[in-house]
Amino acid sequence: MARIDVTIRGAGIFGLSVAWACVQRGATVRLIDPNGAGSGSSGGIVGALAPHVPENWNEKKAFQLQSLLMAEAFWNGVETVGGVSAGYVRSGRLQPVADARGLDLAKARVAGAVQLWQGRADWSVIDAFDGWAPKSPTGFLIHDTLSAHLHPRRAVAALVAALDVRGVRAEAEAPDAGAVVWATGWRGLHALSQGRPRPVGAGVKGQAVLLRHDAAGLPQLFADGLHVIPHQDGTVAIGSTSERDFDAPDTVDGQCDALVARAVASVPVLAGAGVVGRWAGVRPRARSRAPMLGGWPGRAGHFVANGGFKIGFGMAPMVAQVMADLVLEGRDAVPDDFRVEASF
């Protein structure tokens, strides 16, 4: 049997992406998940890859920008090897402008995008219009060309297929060997919290709905706190709730109906679209609100890639790169705010 260079525990988006980056560099990888790939929050239906606003720049925003700019090549590479599409589309995003102050801020951010987004995407203010767009109280919309989206379940399937071609398949259980990367989601945050004076993070439940409406290739929408994502298969995902207190991690309830009502109120063209699916899952949110990356303090040879929360898919290409750098080559490019210790 070949020597194992890296064991990755957890086959959600971070675990799968880190496995892929390591395999691409020639490492032998063991992937372990007792529940199977994408069984947690990575098996969702929304998949918004949206940037922070282009102002008050910091390490987190810069890291996310690089990841979003890497995404197309990353997912194309996965599809080329495995033959399965993640449904990645960079078609931008539309948001309503709520009031006069919001309009002033939106216009000011035009220049910020020019400076901070490296000339690779635009942020603009446009006139509102009917059709595939949110209603706007001011008659203006924000349009950015950096936002993209994918279908999370298809993205998981794409990575699984590509890894399978490279000889890596998720096992229910196996012994650790080589370096160990813990990408174990919200339950992993509880494990990291053991013996600490306070939790390093927690799970936040989300519910989402899938509607039958064909808007493939059009921009995603963000209105009333909801992501409205037009997938390539003729469905539109609406999400999501944020529930800190919950009894069951994977059950849906009447909050899904409320999501649909809010979406239709903001995007009238969705009126009458039939519900074809509902989803619920728990996303890992670190106390620092940033992904948790790097060495597990006090456990030599063990590393953490967790805390993706709502931006895990957008951060995944860059997370995979810096974790492979660290685990395989000892090069530490993890931003200070992302370090595991930042959540202690």
N, C-alpha and C positions, 0 to 999 in steps of 0.2 A: 504493500500500500504506500502511496506517495506521502511524503511528509506534509503535514498541514501547516501552512504558514499563519493563517488567520482563522479563528472561529468567530462567527458572528451569530449572536443570539438575538433573534427578532427579525422577522421577515416582513416588516412594514416598509414604507418608502425609504426610511433612512437605512435600515439594514440591507435591503435589496440594492440600493444605490451604492453603498459602501462596498458591498460584495462585488458589484459590477466594476467599480473603479479598481479594486484590488486585482480582480481577474484580468482586467485589461493590462495590468502591469506585470502579468506573469505569475502572480501569487496563486498558491493552492488554497482554496477557501472551503471551509465547512460552514454550512448555514443551518441553523437550528430554530425551529418554531413549533411548539407542540400543537398549535391550532392551525397551522398552515399559512401560506403567504397571503398577506392582505386581510387576515381575519379580524384585525382591529380597525382603528379609524382610517387606515389607508385603503380599506375596501369601500370607501364612500362613493358619492355620486356627483359632487360639486366640482372641485378641481380648478378654482380660480388661482391664477398666477399673476398677482397684481402688486405693483410697487407701492412703497411709501411715497408720500408727497415729496417733491424735489425742493426741500428746504431744511434748515437746521441739520446739516449733514453730519453723520456719525458713522462708526464702524459697522453697525448693524445695517444701515441703509446702503452703504457701499458694498458690503458682502452680498446683500440681496440683489443689488443691481447687477453685479458680476454673474450671479447665479441665473438671473433672468436672461441675461445676454448669452449665457452658455446653453440655455435650455434647448434651443432648436437643434443644435449640433449634437447635444447629448441624446435627445430622444430619436433623432434620425439614426444615430449610431446604434442604439439599442434595436431599433426596428430592422436595420440592415442585417444584423446578426441573427435575430430571432424570428423575423418575418411577421411580427405582430405590432400593429400601430397603437400608440398610446392615445391617439386622438388629439395630438398637440396641434393647436392653431394659435398663431399670434395675430389676432384680428382687432386688438385694441379694446378700449373700454369707454363707455359713456356714463356720466354721472350728472344728476341735476344740480343746479346751483340754487340754494335755498333762499338766499336773501342778499341784500346789498353788500353786507360785510363779506359774505361768502364769495360774491362776485369780485370784490377787490382782491381778496386772497388768491382766487383762481387766476386772475390776470397777472398778479405779481409772480406767481409760480411759473409762468411761461418762460421768463428769463432764467429762473432757477433750473428748469429742465435743460435749457440750452447749455448752461454751464456744467451741470452735474451729470447729465445723462450721456455725456461724451459724444454728442451729435448723432446718437444711434436710435433716438426716439424723440417724439415731440409731445408736448403738453399744450393744448390750445383751448380756447373758449369759443364755442360756436353757437349759432342760433338753434333753439329747440325745434323739433319737427315731429310730425305724427308718424305712426308706424312703429318700427322696432326701435323704440327709445323711451326713456322714462319721462313722465310728466315733470315739468320744471316750473316752480312758482315764479321765477324771474324771467322765464323765456330763454334761458341760456343753459347750455350743457358744457361740461368739461369732457374733452376727448383726448385720451392719451393713446399713443401707439406702442407703448412698452408692454402693456398688459397682454397676457396670453391665457389660454386655458387648455386643459386636457381632461380626459375621463379617468378618474382615479383607478377604477377597477381595471380598465384597459391598460393603464400605465403599469399597474402591478403585473398583469398578464404579460405585457411586453418584456418587462425585466425578467420574469420567471422563464419565459421562452428563450431569451438571450443567454441567461445563465445556464439553462439546460444544454444549449449548444456547446457551452464551454465546460460542461461536465459537472455543474453545481446544481444540486437539487436540495430543497429544504427537507430536513429530517425532523421527526418528532422529538427525538432526544439522541444525544451522543455526547461523549466526553469532550471536554475542552482540550484544545491542542493549539500550540503557538500563541500568538497574541489573541486576546479575547475582546471583542467589541460588543458592548451591551446596548442594543437598540430595542429595548423591551417596552416602550410605550409608557402609558400612565401607571401601570402596575410596577414598572421599573423605577419610577420616581419614588414610589413608596419604599422600595428596597434601598434606594440611595439615601432615604431619609432616616433609616434605622440608626439609632445612636446619636442623631443630631438634635440640637435643642429646638429646632423647628423644621417643618417639612420643606424640602427643596422644590416641591411642586405638587401638583395634583391633577386629577382628571377633570375635564369639563365636557359634559355630554353635549352632543349636537344632534339635531334632527333635520332632515332635508327631504325634499319631495321632487319627483321626476314627473314632468308633464309631457304630453304628446303635442309638440308644436315644432314645426320645422323652420328653424332660423339658422341653419348651418352656414358657417362662414361669416356671420355677422358679428359685430362687437359684443362682448359681454357687457352687462349692465350692472350698476351698483346704485341702489335706491332704497331708502327707508331701512338702511342697515342690512339689506339683503343682496347677496350675489345671485345674479340671474345669468345662467351659463348655457349658451346654445351649442349643444354637442353636435358632432358630425353625423350622428345616427338619427336625426330628426326628433330628438328630445331636448327639453330644456330643464335644467336643474335649478331648484330654488333652495337656498340655504343661507344661514342655518340658525338654529337656536343656540344659546349658550346657557347651559344649566349646571351650576356648581353643585346643587343638591339633587340627587336622583336615587331611585330605588333599584332600577334595573338598567344596565348599561346599553342594552341593544333593543329596547322596545320603543315603539312609536305610540303617540297618543294624539289628543286633539290639537296639540300645538302645530302639528303638520297642517291642519286645516287653516289655522291662523296664518301660517306662512303663505299659503296659496292666496288667501284673501288680501294680504298685504301686497303680494306681488301683482295681483290683478289691479289693485287700486293705483299702484305706481306705474304699471305697464299695461294699459287697457287692452292691448292687442292679445294678451294672454287670456282674456275672458272666454270661457267655454272650452279651454284646453283640458283634456281629460288627464286625470292622475293615473300614471302607469307604474309608479313605484314609490315607496317610502323607505327611508333609511334612518338608523340611529346608531351612534357609536360614541366612544369616549376618546377625546383627544388629549395628549399629554401637554400640559402647560407648566413650564418651569417658573419658579418664583421670580426669576429675573426677567421673565417675559421674552427672553431670547432662547434660541436653541442651546442645549448643553452639550458641549463638545470637549474632548480631550481625555487626559488620563484620569482614572478613578483614584482619587487621593487615598493613599495607604494600601493600594492593591497593585503592586508592580506587575506590569504586563497586561493590565486590564484597562479598557478604555470605554468611554460613554459617548453615544450619539443619540440624543433624546430631546424631547421638548419642542417638537416641530409645531405643535398646536395647529393654528389655522394656516401656517405658511410653510408647512413641511415639504409639499411638492415643489413649491417655488424655490426653496432653499436647497433642495436635494442635490442638484448637480455640483454646487460649490461645497456642500457638506461632504459629498463623496470624495471630492478632490483633496480637501484639507485633511480628512481622516486617513485617506490612503497615504498622503505625504507623511503624516505623523506615525502611523502604525508600521508602514513598510520601510520608510526611509529616515525616520527620526526628525523630520523637518516640521517644526511647530509653527504653523501660520494661523492658529486659532485666535480670533479677536479676543481681547481681554474680557469683554462683556459676555462672551459665549462660554468662557471657561466654567467647568463644573463648580469650582470654588465660588463663582459669582452668585450662585444660588444658595450657598450655605448661610 
